[in-house]
């Protein structure tokens, strides 16, 4: 939230219109994953095939074709 406040953004500003206006210039470059099930360290193969933003009003933006190789590399490193 601190980062958003510095940019002058509030949670209510992050609606479909906000992301749709920036869609053509947006690429996913960072992926954060957590998995809390297994107590021991286990190899967990993950593949990032799609990414969508779903909004309360039912609208969606599909970023599946906008996943950068940097995001895929980052996911591979943590898996």
C-alpha positions in Angstrom: 0.0 0.0 0.0 2.9 2.4 0.7 4.1 2.2 -2.9 0.6 2.9 -4.2 0.2 5.8 -1.9 3.5 7.3 -3.1 2.1 7.1 -6.6 -1.2 8.8 -5.5 -3.2 5.6 -6.0 -6.0 4.2 -3.8 -7.3 0.7 -3.9 -10.6 2.0 -5.5 -8.5 3.5 -8.4 -7.2 0.0 -9.3 -10.3 -1.0 -11.3 -10.8 -2.5 -14.7 -10.4 0.9 -16.4 -7.1 1.5 -14.8 -5.6 -1.8 -16.0 -7.4 -1.7 -19.4 -5.9 1.7 -20.2 -2.4 0.3 -19.6 -2.9 -3.1 -21.1 -1.0 -2.7 -24.3 2.1 -1.5 -22.4 1.9 -4.1 -19.7 4.0 -7.3 -19.3 4.3 -9.6 -16.3 7.9 -9.4 -15.2 7.5 -10.7 -11.6 5.9 -13.8 -10.2 5.4 -14.5 -6.5 4.5 -18.0 -5.3 3.8 -19.6 -2.0 3.1 -23.2 -1.2 2.2 -24.2 2.4 1.3 -27.9 2.4 4.4 -30.1 2.6 6.5 -29.8 5.8 9.6 -31.3 4.1 11.5 -29.8 1.2 10.0 -31.2 -2.0 10.5 -30.4 -5.7 7.4 -28.8 -7.0 7.3 -28.4 -10.8 5.4 -25.3 -11.8 4.5 -23.9 -15.2 3.0 -20.4 -15.7 0.6 -20.9 -18.6 -1.9 -18.1 -18.0 -2.6 -15.0 -15.9 -5.8 -13.1 -15.6 -7.1 -10.2 -13.5 -10.7 -10.7 -12.4 -12.7 -7.8 -11.2 -15.7 -7.6 -8.9 -18.0 -6.5 -11.7 -17.2 -9.7 -13.6 -14.9 -8.2 -16.2 -11.5 -9.7 -16.8 -8.2 -9.0 -18.5 -6.2 -11.9 -19.8 -2.4 -11.4 -19.5 -1.5 -14.9 -20.7 0.2 -13.7 -23.9 2.0 -10.9 -21.9 4.1 -13.1 -19.6 7.7 -12.2 -20.0 10.6 -14.6 -20.0 11.9 -12.8 -16.9 8.7 -13.9 -15.0 9.1 -17.5 -16.3 12.8 -17.5 -15.2 11.9 -16.2 -11.8 9.3 -18.9 -11.3 11.7 -21.6 -12.5 14.3 -20.4 -9.9 11.9 -20.8 -7.0 10.5 -24.1 -8.1 
